[in-house]
């Protein structure tokens, strides 16, 4: 049994790098300065990416002059708004559930809260904005909550829902068009102006009577930052790679299964890779010289069957030769250092070493697994496996902001499910599965979670969020054991201008898929009698517009991220170019006690923050385990120095680098047509208890409708993929035209 290590005091906020996270200095069109035109995943998770403290100056999507929030709309002080708003069914609404509060829970403000009482954030909202909330949230996911209230919108004033559903309902005249009142919402308006893709992602229609309409307030769980990243047991990498070249330190090992995976990277010649210097000060170019040793996968495959010691010896020799001694005796830096340069083939070689050396890596000799997901039986988490495949093998669309779409350099939308490269990548993952390099619990969809994988020393790596996963360093791992973010891999990417060996992540934060909308019927309006100006709206409408606007002010973002003042101190620190509060010691200790250091669960279940609007990662960053901070800092520094590219929240010169909007302005007729192809949803769901054919392909390989890569692409095209993509492209083209005519030039 592993011992539990809970931190006893507040985490120190430490500098991870001297540079600012790339993506925090928007250009005129909202792109990243110095990275224009050369930089989605459907986000069902909620946690922070890298983030880092900075002494630089940049704009972090907050008004610089926004020290004090100023209210622009007035309404009666006794105004009551009915809100069916929250995050999901796990007690993450505005009020405490009995399951969360128990017999009463005392928080950092010294108050004891009970079931059905409002959480601190929403007490503060009502006190600040001087209106009352009648909470009607039924503790469902946003999509399910919307299904309850859509037939009875006269019973609700504000409701949460899936952004696509809300946009469709808005176009059908059910929801208030917020865009008509932006002149009275200066903070929300300024946020949209600075972030073109955000503006496009919330645009409900670009034709007809309401061009430029906005039917919901967007939610950001961080913005313009990396989201998911590789996470590895770094101490295992060190044990396997940092010993003598002859692997004489490996005494007992297992035989490897028959090799199936074949090389993805070149087998001859040289490849140049840009890396960050080991000290993090700058970048440099290093060379993978395959003439010195050959491709590691090819060499292992040629050798045939081997045991773990032989595999370790071969990988150590390969690193020394291929990188001409660059990594010296610290070969582990190839994978876990600031100057890491690993690729898919090298990872496969490492995984072969991992699974065949249980005696070295697990004190009990229990069988060690390779790649696992956070919950191997939960489809919502299993899909991270094919997202990782996209990062490993250079495939766009597998981590899109909307379904499986990405923008090609032809400025058209493409669906990854209709491209052969997707299935080729999944076949490679299946090859890895056949070798036993992916956890058996994933393959069999058994109920295994990351915390037990780490606690029992049986899991090596996953592709997930830093904060909530690296917290297990404190709760599941012993001294000297580390689970940390590792650098994004080098892969072969084609951005439409030719293949490039580079690092690219599609896991980039933008508008999430849920939002909060205002019901016309609840306000007492129809689509034909809505006032044209905010001043003419009734009190309930003004109160709700004020809530949205306040949430996008700096003060509002602090409340929606940290909770009320008692949850943070008067001290501040510079995070991504802006001053943010340090969390209070009482809040940090409460976070540890109630949720074991998991900021997101703590914020939603107890504080009532991080339910919608904008969540700054400044709070979450401070709660990240020091091991997690270090690894995420390496990635953040690499982004800042330009060695990792990513989608931009702007329309870039090469559209391949444009982040696809979370929602498209589809017409009612187009939405109806899209819904007539249900297999595109049911067979490729990212929801918890649903099905996803792409996960099945990793486990089973080509079969059934997917006999090979071409057949897989053709199958999806045949069940409506072609027709749906055509309609989405029509909406995308209208959106771009509208942007160029009405937003880009003011």
C-alpha positions in Angstrom: 0.0 0.0 0.0 1.4 3.4 -1.0 1.6 6.1 1.6 -0.4 9.3 1.2 1.4 12.6 0.9 -0.8 15.6 1.5 0.8 19.0 1.3 0.9 20.8 4.6 1.0 24.4 3.5 0.3 26.7 0.6 2.2 26.0 -2.7 4.7 28.6 -3.5 4.2 30.3 -6.8 7.5 29.8 -8.6 9.0 31.0 -11.9 9.1 28.2 -14.5 10.5 30.2 -17.4 11.5 33.7 -18.3 9.3 33.9 -21.3 5.6 34.5 -21.7 3.3 31.8 -22.8 2.8 32.1 -26.6 -0.7 33.0 -27.5 -1.1 35.7 -24.8 -0.2 38.7 -27.1 -2.9 39.0 -29.7 -2.1 40.7 -33.0 -4.6 42.9 -34.8 -6.7 40.0 -35.8 -6.3 38.1 -32.5 -3.5 35.8 -33.5 -0.2 35.3 -31.7 2.5 37.9 -32.3 5.5 36.5 -33.9 3.7 33.3 -34.9 1.1 34.5 -37.4 -0.2 31.9 -39.8 2.3 29.3 -38.6 1.1 27.9 -35.6 -9.7 22.4 -31.2 -10.3 19.3 -29.3 -13.8 18.6 -28.4 -13.4 19.6 -24.8 -15.4 17.3 -22.6 -12.9 17.7 -19.8 -12.3 20.8 -17.7 -8.8 21.1 -16.5 -6.0 23.5 -17.0 -3.2 23.2 -19.6 0.3 24.5 -19.0 0.1 28.2 -18.1 3.0 29.9 -16.4 4.0 32.8 -14.3 5.6 35.6 -16.1 7.4 38.9 -15.6 6.6 39.9 -19.2 3.7 42.1 -20.3 0.9 40.9 -22.5 -2.8 41.1 -22.8 -4.6 38.1 -21.4 -8.1 38.8 -22.8 -8.8 41.2 -20.0 -9.3 45.0 -20.2 -6.2 46.7 -18.9 -8.3 49.6 -17.5 -10.7 47.2 -15.8 -9.5 47.6 -12.2 -13.1 48.5 -11.1 -16.1 47.1 -12.8 -18.7 49.6 -13.7 -22.4 48.7 -14.2 -24.1 50.0 -17.3 -27.7 48.7 -16.9 -30.0 49.4 -14.0 -33.0 47.4 -12.8 -35.1 47.0 -9.7 -33.3 45.7 -6.7 -35.9 43.0 -6.0 -35.6 41.5 -9.5 -35.7 37.7 -9.5 -34.3 35.6 -12.3 -35.1 31.9 -12.8 -31.9 30.1 -13.8 -31.5 26.5 -14.8 -27.8 26.7 -15.0 -24.9 24.6 -13.8 -22.2 22.3 -15.1 -23.2 18.7 -14.8 -24.9 16.2 -12.5 -22.1 15.8 -10.0 -23.4 18.5 -7.6 -21.9 21.2 -9.8 -24.8 23.7 -9.7 -25.3 27.0 -7.9 -26.5 25.4 -4.7 -25.1 22.6 -2.6 -26.6 19.2 -2.9 -26.9 16.9 0.1 -24.2 14.6 -1.4 -21.7 17.4 -1.5 -22.6 19.3 1.7 -23.4 16.3 3.9 -24.3 17.5 7.4 -22.7 20.8 6.6 -19.3 21.9 5.1 -17.2 24.7 6.4 -15.2 26.5 3.7 -12.3 29.1 3.5 -14.7 32.0 4.4 -15.3 30.4 7.8 -19.0 29.8 7.0 -20.7 26.4 7.2 -22.9 25.6 4.2 -25.8 23.1 4.0 -27.8 21.4 1.3 -29.9 23.7 -0.9 -28.0 26.8 0.2 -26.3 28.8 -2.6 -22.6 28.3 -3.0 -20.2 31.2 -2.1 -19.7 32.4 -5.7 -23.5 32.8 -6.3 -24.1 34.5 -2.9 -21.4 37.0 -4.0 -23.1 37.4 -7.4 -26.4 38.2 -5.9 -24.8 40.6 -3.4 -22.8 42.4 -6.0 -25.4 42.6 -8.8 -28.4 43.2 -6.5 -30.8 40.6 -7.9 -32.1 37.3 -6.7 -31.8 33.9 -8.2 -34.4 31.2 -8.2 -32.4 28.1 -8.9 -34.2 25.6 -11.1 -31.2 23.6 -12.2 -31.9 19.8 -12.3 -28.3 18.7 -12.0 -27.9 17.4 -15.5 -25.3 17.8 -18.2 -25.9 21.0 -20.2 -27.4 19.0 -23.1 -29.8 17.1 -20.9 -30.8 20.2 -18.9 -31.7 21.9 -22.2 -33.9 19.0 -23.2 -35.9 19.4 -20.0 -36.5 23.1 -20.4 -36.8 23.5 -24.2 -40.5 22.6 -24.2 -41.2 25.0 -21.3 -39.0 28.0 -21.8 -41.7 30.2 -20.3 -40.8 28.7 -17.0 -37.1 29.8 -17.1 -35.2 33.0 -17.8 -31.6 31.6 -18.3 -30.7 28.1 -19.2 -27.6 26.1 -19.9 -27.2 23.9 -23.0 -25.0 22.6 -25.7 -23.8 25.5 -27.9 -25.1 23.9 -31.1 -28.6 23.3 -29.6 -28.7 26.9 -28.2 -27.7 28.4 -31.6 -30.4 26.4 -33.4 -33.0 27.4 -30.8 -31.9 31.0 -31.2 -32.3 30.9 -34.9 -35.8 29.5 -34.3 -36.7 32.6 -32.3 -36.6 31.0 -28.8 -33.6 32.9 -27.3 -32.5 36.5 -26.8 -30.0 37.8 -29.4 -27.3 39.2 -27.1 -25.5 40.9 -30.0 -28.2 43.6 -30.2 -27.1 44.9 -26.8 -23.3 44.8 -27.0 -23.2 48.6 -26.7 -24.4 48.2 -23.1 -22.0 45.3 -22.4 -18.5 46.9 -22.7 -16.6 44.0 -21.1 -18.1 41.2 -23.0 -17.9 43.3 -26.2 -14.2 44.0 -25.7 -13.5 40.3 -25.1 -15.1 39.4 -28.4 -13.3 42.2 -30.3 -9.9 40.8 -29.1 -10.7 37.2 -30.1 -12.1 36.8 -33.6 -12.5 33.0 -33.4 -14.4 33.5 -30.2 -16.7 36.0 -32.0 -17.1 33.6 -34.9 -17.8 30.7 -32.5 -20.8 32.4 -30.9 -22.2 33.8 -34.1 -25.6 32.2 -34.6 -26.5 33.6 -38.0 -24.9 35.7 -40.7 -27.9 36.0 -43.0 -31.5 36.9 -42.8 -32.9 39.3 -40.2 -30.3 38.7 -37.5 -26.8 38.7 -39.1 -24.1 38.5 -36.4 -26.5 37.1 -33.8 -25.3 35.7 -30.5 -27.6 33.4 -28.6 -25.4 32.2 -25.7 -22.6 33.4 -23.5 -19.5 31.3 -24.2 -17.6 29.4 -21.6 -13.8 29.2 -21.5 -11.9 26.8 -19.3 -8.8 28.8 -20.0 -8.2 30.3 -23.4 -5.3 30.4 -25.9 -3.3 27.8 -24.1 -2.5 24.1 -24.5 -5.1 21.7 -23.1 -4.1 18.0 -23.0 -0.5 16.8 -23.0 1.5 13.6 -22.6 2.0 12.6 -19.0 4.7 10.1 -18.1 6.2 8.4 -15.0 9.5 10.4 -15.4 11.2 8.3 -12.7 10.6 5.2 -14.8 12.1 6.8 -17.9 15.2 7.7 -15.8 15.5 4.1 -14.5 15.3 2.7 -18.0 17.5 5.0 -19.9 20.1 6.7 -17.6 22.1 3.6 -16.8 25.2 2.2 -18.5 25.1 1.5 -22.2 25.3 -2.2 -21.8 22.2 -2.2 -19.5 24.1 -4.2 -16.8 21.9 -2.5 -14.2 18.9 -4.4 -15.5 18.9 -7.8 -13.7 15.5 -9.3 -14.4 13.2 -8.7 -17.3 10.4 -10.3 -19.3 10.2 -11.4 -22.9 8.5 -9.0 -25.3 5.5 -10.0 -27.3 5.9 -10.5 -31.1 6.5 -7.2 -32.8 3.7 -5.8 -34.9 4.3 -2.0 -35.1 6.4 -0.8 -38.0 8.4 2.4 -38.4 6.6 5.7 -38.8 9.6 8.0 -38.9 12.4 7.6 -41.5 14.7 4.6 -41.4 17.6 6.3 -43.2 19.1 9.8 -43.6 18.8 12.7 -41.1 16.0 14.7 -39.6 16.5 18.2 -38.1 14.4 19.0 -35.0 14.1 22.3 -33.2 14.3 21.9 -29.4 14.5 24.2 -26.4 18.0 24.2 -24.9 18.3 22.2 -21.7 18.5 25.4 -19.6 15.4 26.8 -21.3 17.1 30.0 -22.4 16.6 29.6 -26.2 16.0 27.1 -28.9 18.5 25.1 -31.0 18.4 22.6 -33.8 19.6 19.0 -33.3 19.8 16.1 -35.7 18.4 12.6 -35.7 21.0 10.8 -37.7 19.6 7.4 -38.7 22.9 6.5 -40.5 24.5 6.0 -37.1 22.3 3.3 -35.8 19.1 3.1 -37.9 15.4 3.6 -36.9 15.0 2.1 -33.4 11.7 0.3 -34.3 13.3 -1.2 -37.4 16.3 -2.4 -35.5 14.2 -4.0 -32.8 12.0 -5.6 -35.4 15.0 -7.0 -37.3 16.3 -8.5 -34.1 13.0 -10.4 -33.6 12.0 -11.5 -30.1 13.9 -10.0 -27.2 13.7 -9.5 -23.5 13.4 -6.3 -21.6 17.1 -6.0 -20.8 18.0 -6.3 -24.5 15.4 -3.7 -25.4 16.8 -1.3 -22.9 20.3 -1.9 -24.1 19.3 -1.3 -27.7 17.4 1.9 -26.9 20.3 3.3 -24.9 22.7 2.6 -27.7 20.3 4.1 -30.2 20.0 7.4 -28.3 23.8 7.7 -27.9 24.4 7.1 -31.6 21.5 8.8 -33.3 21.9 12.0 -31.3 25.7 11.9 -31.4 26.0 12.0 -27.6 23.7 15.1 -27.3 21.9 13.7 -24.3 25.0 12.3 -22.6 24.3 10.1 -19.6 20.9 11.7 -19.1 19.2 9.9 -22.0 15.9 10.3 -20.3 15.9 13.9 -21.4 15.0 12.7 -24.9 11.5 12.1 -23.5 11.2 14.2 -20.3 13.7 17.0 -20.5 13.2 20.6 -21.6 15.2 19.6 -24.7 13.1 16.5 -25.5 12.9 15.5 -29.1 11.0 12.1 -29.0 8.7 10.8 -31.7 6.2 8.0 -32.1 8.8 5.4 -33.0 11.0 6.2 -30.0 7.9 6.1 -27.8 7.1 2.6 -29.0 10.7 1.5 -28.2 10.4 3.0 -24.8 7.0 1.4 -24.2 8.5 -2.0 -25.2 11.1 -1.3 -22.5 8.5 -0.4 -20.0 6.2 -3.4 -20.3 9.1 -5.9 -20.3 10.7 -4.5 -17.2 8.1 -4.9 -14.5 10.6 -6.1 -12.0 12.6 -2.9 -12.3 9.6 -0.6 -12.2 7.2 -2.2 -9.8 8.4 -3.3 -6.4 5.9 -6.1 -6.3 6.8 -7.3 -9.8 3.2 -6.7 -10.8 2.7 -6.5 -14.6 3.3 -2.9 -15.8 1.0 -1.3 -18.4 1.9 1.2 -21.1 -0.6 3.9 -22.2 -3.8 4.2 -20.2 -6.7 6.6 -20.1 -8.0 8.3 -17.0 -10.9 5.9 -16.8 -10.4 2.9 -19.1 -14.2 2.0 -19.1 -15.5 5.6 -19.5 -16.0 6.6 -23.2 -15.6 10.3 -22.3 -12.0 9.5 -21.2 -11.3 6.6 -23.6 -11.5 9.0 -26.6 -8.3 10.7 -25.3 -6.5 7.6 -26.8 -7.4 8.5 -30.4 -6.7 12.2 -29.6 -3.2 11.1 -28.7 -3.0 9.2 -31.9 -3.5 12.5 -33.8 -0.6 14.1 -31.9 1.6 11.1 -32.4 1.0 10.6 -36.1 0.3 14.1 -37.5 -3.5 13.8 -38.0 -5.7 16.9 -37.8 -9.3 16.8 -36.6 -9.0 14.2 -33.9 -8.9 16.9 -31.2 -11.1 19.4 -32.9 -13.1 22.2 -31.2 -16.2 20.9 -33.1 -16.8 17.2 -33.9 -13.9 16.1 -36.1 -13.5 19.2 -38.2 -10.5 21.2 -39.1 -9.8 24.0 -41.5 -7.5 23.0 -44.4 -5.1 25.4 -46.1 -7.8 25.6 -48.8 -9.9 27.4 -46.2 -12.5 24.6 -46.3 -13.6 22.4 -43.5 -12.4 18.8 -43.5 -13.7 15.9 -41.4 -11.0 13.6 -40.0 -13.4 10.7 -40.1 -13.4 10.8 -43.9 -9.7 10.8 -44.4 -7.6 7.7 -44.8 -4.7 9.1 -42.6 -7.0 8.9 -39.6 -7.5 5.2 -40.0 -3.8 4.6 -40.8 -3.0 6.3 -37.4 -5.6 4.2 -35.6 -4.1 1.0 -37.2 -0.7 2.0 -35.8 -2.4 2.4 -32.4 -3.9 -1.1 -32.8 -0.4 -2.4 -33.7 0.7 -1.0 -30.4 -2.2 -2.6 -28.6 -1.4 -6.0 -30.2 2.1 -5.7 -28.6 0.6 -5.0 -25.2 1.8 -1.4 -25.2 -1.7 -0.1 -24.4 -3.3 -1.0 -21.1 -5.3 -4.2 -21.1 -8.0 -2.5 -19.1 -8.4 0.0 -22.0 -8.6 -2.8 -24.6 -11.2 -4.6 -22.5 -12.9 -1.5 -21.3 -12.5 -2.4 -17.7 -13.1 0.0 -14.8 -9.5 1.0 -14.1 -8.6 4.6 -13.2 -5.4 6.6 -13.4 -5.1 7.0 -9.6 -4.9 3.3 -9.1 -2.6 2.9 -12.1 -0.3 5.3 -10.4 -0.8 4.1 -6.8 -0.1 0.5 -7.7 2.9 1.4 -10.0 1.2 -0.3 -13.0 0.6 2.5 -15.4 3.2 4.4 -17.4 1.6 7.3 -19.3 -1.6 8.9 -20.5 -2.7 11.9 -22.5 -4.6 14.2 -20.2 -4.7 17.4 -18.2 -1.9 18.5 -16.0 -3.5 19.9 -12.9 -6.0 17.1 -12.0 -3.6 14.3 -13.0 -0.3 15.5 -11.5 -2.1 16.0 -8.2 -1.5 12.3 -7.7 2.1 13.0 -7.1 1.0 14.1 -3.6 -1.7 11.4 -3.0 -0.7 8.2 -4.8 3.1 8.3 -5.4 6.0 7.9 -3.0 9.0 10.0 -2.6 11.2 9.9 -5.7 8.3 8.8 -7.9 7.1 11.4 -10.4 4.2 11.7 -12.9 4.8 14.7 -15.0 3.9 16.3 -18.3 6.3 15.4 -21.1 7.1 17.4 -24.3 4.7 17.2 -27.2 6.1 14.7 -29.7 7.8 15.4 -33.0 5.6 14.1 -35.9 5.2 14.4 -39.7 2.6 17.1 -40.3 1.4 18.4 -43.7 -0.1 21.9 -43.4 -0.9 21.9 -47.1 2.4 23.3 -48.1 4.3 20.0 -47.8 5.3 17.7 -45.0 7.1 19.1 -42.1 8.8 17.3 -39.2 7.6 19.5 -36.3 5.7 19.6 -33.1 2.1 20.6 -33.4 -0.7 20.3 -30.9 -4.4 20.6 -31.9 -5.3 20.6 -28.2 -5.7 24.3 -27.9 -8.2 26.1 -25.7 -11.1 28.2 -27.1 -14.8 28.3 -26.6 -16.2 25.2 -24.9 -19.2 23.3 -26.2 -21.6 24.5 -23.5 -23.0 27.9 -22.7 -25.8 29.8 -21.0 -28.7 31.5 -22.9 -31.6 33.8 -22.1 -35.2 32.6 -22.8 -37.4 35.0 -24.7 -40.6 33.3 -23.4 -39.3 33.5 -19.8 -38.8 37.2 -20.2 -42.3 37.6 -21.6 -41.2 38.4 -25.2 -41.7 36.8 -28.6 -39.1 37.1 -31.4 -41.2 39.9 -32.9 -41.6 42.2 -29.9 -38.1 42.3 -28.4 -36.9 45.8 -27.6 -34.1 47.1 -29.9 -32.1 48.7 -27.2 -31.0 47.4 -23.8 -32.5 50.4 -22.0 -35.9 49.3 -23.2 -35.6 45.7 -21.9 -37.4 44.6 -18.8 -35.6 44.2 -15.5 -35.0 40.5 -15.8 -33.3 40.9 -19.2 -31.1 43.7 -17.9 -30.1 41.7 -14.9 -29.0 38.7 -17.0 -27.2 40.8 -19.5 -25.4 42.5 -16.5 -24.4 39.1 -15.2 -22.8 38.1 -18.6 -21.0 41.5 -18.9 -19.8 41.4 -15.3 -18.4 37.8 -15.8 -16.1 39.1 -18.5 -14.7 42.0 -16.5 -11.5 41.3 -14.6 -13.3 41.4 -11.3 -15.9 39.0 -12.6 -13.3 36.7 -14.0 -11.6 36.6 -10.6 -15.0 35.7 -8.9 -15.8 33.1 -11.5 -12.4 31.5 -11.1 -11.5 31.9 -7.4 -14.8 32.5 -5.7 -15.3 35.5 -3.3 -12.6 37.5 -1.6 -12.2 35.2 1.3 -10.9 32.5 -1.1 -7.9 34.6 -2.2 -5.4 37.0 -0.6 -4.6 40.6 -1.2 -1.3 39.6 -2.7 -1.0 39.2 -6.5 1.4 37.6 -9.0 1.9 38.0 -12.7 0.4 35.2 -14.7 0.7 35.4 -18.5 1.2 39.1 -18.3 -1.7 40.1 -15.9 -1.9 40.5 -12.2 -3.9 37.8 -10.5 -4.6 37.1 -6.8 -2.7 34.5 -4.9 -5.1 31.9 -3.3 -5.5 32.2 0.4 -4.0 29.5 2.6 -7.4 28.6 4.0 -8.7 28.0 0.4 -5.7 25.9 -0.5 -6.0 23.8 2.6 -9.7 23.4 2.0 -9.0 22.3 -1.6 -6.6 19.7 -0.3 -8.9 18.4 2.4 -12.1 18.3 0.3 -10.8 17.3 -3.1 -7.3 16.1 -2.7 -5.9 19.1 -4.6 -8.2 18.8 -7.6 -9.0 22.5 -8.3 -11.8 21.9 -10.8 -13.8 19.6 -8.6 -13.3 21.9 -5.6 -14.3 25.0 -7.5 -17.5 23.5 -9.0 -18.7 21.4 -6.1 -17.9 23.7 -3.2 -17.1 27.2 -4.3 -19.6 27.4 -7.2 -17.1 28.9 -9.6 -15.9 27.5 -12.9 -19.5 26.7 -14.0 -19.5 29.0 -17.1 -18.2 32.3 -18.5 -14.4 32.7 -18.2 -12.2 30.7 -15.9 -8.6 32.0 -15.5 -6.0 29.4 -15.1 -4.2 31.5 -12.6 -6.0 29.8 -9.6 -5.5 26.4 -11.1 -1.9 27.0 -11.8 -1.2 27.8 -8.2 -2.9 24.5 -7.2 -0.8 22.4 -9.6 1.6 20.0 -8.1 5.2 21.2 -8.3 6.1 18.2 -10.5 3.3 19.1 -12.8 4.4 22.8 -12.9 7.9 21.8 -14.0 6.8 19.6 -16.9 4.0 21.9 -18.0 6.5 24.8 -17.8 8.8 23.0 -20.3 5.9 22.8 -22.7 4.9 26.4 -22.1 8.4 27.6 -22.7 8.6 25.5 -25.9 5.4 27.2 -27.1 6.8 30.6 -26.3 10.0 29.9 -28.1 8.2 28.7 -31.2 9.2 25.0 -31.1 5.5 23.9 -30.7 2.9 25.2 -33.2 -0.8 25.2 -32.6 -4.1 26.5 -34.0 -4.7 30.2 -33.8 -7.8 32.0 -32.5 -7.8 34.0 -35.7 -8.1 33.7 -39.4 -4.5 33.0 -40.4 -2.7 33.4 -43.7 -2.5 29.6 -44.0 -6.0 28.6 -42.9 -4.6 25.2 -41.7 -3.5 27.0 -38.6 -7.0 28.5 -37.9 -8.9 27.0 -35.0 -12.2 25.8 -36.1 -15.1 27.6 -34.4 -17.0 25.7 -31.7 -20.3 26.4 -33.5 -21.2 27.3 -37.0 -24.1 29.5 -38.1 -26.2 26.8 -39.7 -29.7 27.5 -40.8 -32.7 25.6 -39.4 -33.0 23.7 -42.6 -29.3 22.7 -42.5 -29.6 21.6 -38.9 -32.7 19.5 -39.8 -30.8 17.8 -42.6 -27.7 17.2 -40.4 -29.9 15.5 -37.7 -31.2 13.1 -40.4 -27.8 11.4 -40.3 -27.8 10.1 -36.6 -25.0 7.5 -37.1 -22.5 10.4 -37.3 -23.3 11.1 -33.7 -24.1 7.7 -32.2 -21.1 5.9 -33.7 -18.6 8.7 -32.8 -19.9 10.0 -29.4 -17.5 11.4 -26.8 -20.1 11.0 -24.0 -19.6 8.8 -21.0 -21.8 5.8 -21.7 -21.8 6.0 -25.5 -20.0 4.4 -28.4 -17.0 5.5 -30.4 -15.9 3.5 -33.4 -12.5 5.2 -33.3 -11.8 3.7 -29.9 -13.0 0.4 -31.1 -10.5 0.5 -34.0 -7.6 1.0 -31.6 -8.7 -2.1 -29.7 -9.8 -4.4 -32.6 -8.1 -3.1 -35.7 -9.6 -3.1 -39.1 -12.9 -5.0 -39.1 -16.6 -4.7 -40.2 -17.2 -1.4 -41.9 -13.5 -0.5 -41.6 -11.6 -3.2 -43.5 -8.8 -0.7 -44.4 -8.1 3.0 -44.3 -9.9 3.8 -47.5 -12.9 1.7 -46.6 -13.2 3.5 -43.2 -13.2 6.9 -44.8 -15.7 5.8 -47.4 -18.0 4.3 -44.8 -18.3 7.6 -42.9 -18.8 9.5 -46.1 -21.6 7.0 -46.9 -23.5 7.4 -43.7 -24.0 11.1 -44.2 -20.5 12.5 -43.8 -20.4 14.0 -47.3 -23.7 15.7 -47.0 -23.1 17.0 -43.5 -19.7 18.3 -44.4 -21.1 20.1 -47.4 -23.6 21.9 -45.2 -21.0 22.8 -42.7 -18.7 24.2 -45.3 -21.6 26.4 -46.6 -22.0 27.8 -43.1 -18.2 28.2 -42.7 -18.0 30.1 -46.0 -20.9 32.4 -45.0 -19.2 33.0 -41.6 -15.8 33.9 -43.2 -17.5 36.3 -45.6 -19.4 37.9 -42.7 -16.2 38.3 -40.7 -14.3 39.9 -43.5 -17.1 42.3 -44.3 -18.4 43.2 -40.8 -15.9 42.3 -38.1 -12.3 42.4 -39.4 -12.5 46.0 -40.5 -14.9 47.1 -37.8 
